[in-house]
Amino acid sequence: MSDKGRAAGPVRRICLVGASGLVGQAVLAASVGREDVRIIAVARSEIPTPEGARMDVLTGSVESWPELIAAARADVLVCALGTTIAKAGSKEAFRAVDRDLVVDCAEAARSAGIAHMIVVSSAGAECGSHNFYLSVKGEMEEALGKMGLRRLDILRPGLLRGHRAERRRLEGFVQVLAPLADSLALHGRWRRFRSIRAHELARVIVGVAMEKAQGRFVAEHDNFRRVLQKIPV
């Protein structure tokens, strides 16, 4: 049986922040046709929605997001927030989104009784990394790990492949070369940096959202492939 149309068990309510981005849009698309999933997106403004999606969109300023997250009455918080230093305008502004806003959303979810969080981080994330981007991602992961959530899933993809609404410098060219780099260069400890299509990561997210085991789980490239092998196409 395809994962589309699956209706076994109760409906899983997923509160999604970052729904307008590449991964967020893919999560919305992955939910289409699934009767066991209900998406409640929290965003600053209205977002594009795929035809047939069973979802609601709660909009408001970032300051109102704690109330909106609580209003979602969700079982799981999925955080696909992310920006770039170029788009944010400064390192401080980048950290405000990729660390501070993510942590704020997690705290709001915990206060609302949402005990399961799935967050999209990055391969190579590590506190104190010489790479500023990876260091901030590591700081975010560390902060979430201290929050005492019943379950925390940290997903660390390499390059995300797919069409973005905004153009990122050189990214289109890199995406074209990514499959070749994956097969020729990224082996051994470098496998975690292999690319993944956004729609595949979205299927992983929805699959993980249905799980109920407790604990802190970190998933990278090989974990994603194993999850995808278990999900019927």
Beta strands, then each sheet from edge to edge (+ up, - down):
strand 1: 12-17
strand 2: 37-43
strand 3: 55-59
strand 4: 76-79
strand 5: 116-120
strand 6: 151-155
strand 7: 160-161
strand 8: 196-197
strand 9: 215-219
sheet 1: 3+ 2+ 1+ 4+ 5+ 6+ 9+
sheet 2: 7+ 8+
end
